[in-house]
Amino acid sequence: MQTAVFKSYENGFYTFLFNNGGEMVFEEVHPRVLKQFDLQNDDTLIDQTFRVSFVEVYDDLDEDYLAYRIESMKLPL
């Protein structure tokens, strides 16, 4: 898991800033995560730090397609 700060949700994209200074935009979030954290509607989660794990998602029919999906999110200890 990596540490990242949730920056925004806009037009179906979730933006996080990682502790190495890199920004990542996620197109997908596992439904279990969205059940725990309402990233789309809860403004109190903006600028909150999380421990995040994610995977790359490929489309077998479109070799140019690559998306990132958040698999797990936890508040840091």
Beta strands, then each sheet from edge to edge (+ up, - down):
strand 1: 2-10
strand 2: 13-18
strand 3: 23-26
strand 4: 28-29
strand 5: 49-59
strand 6: 62-74
sheet 1: 3+ 2- 1+ 5- 6+ 4+
end
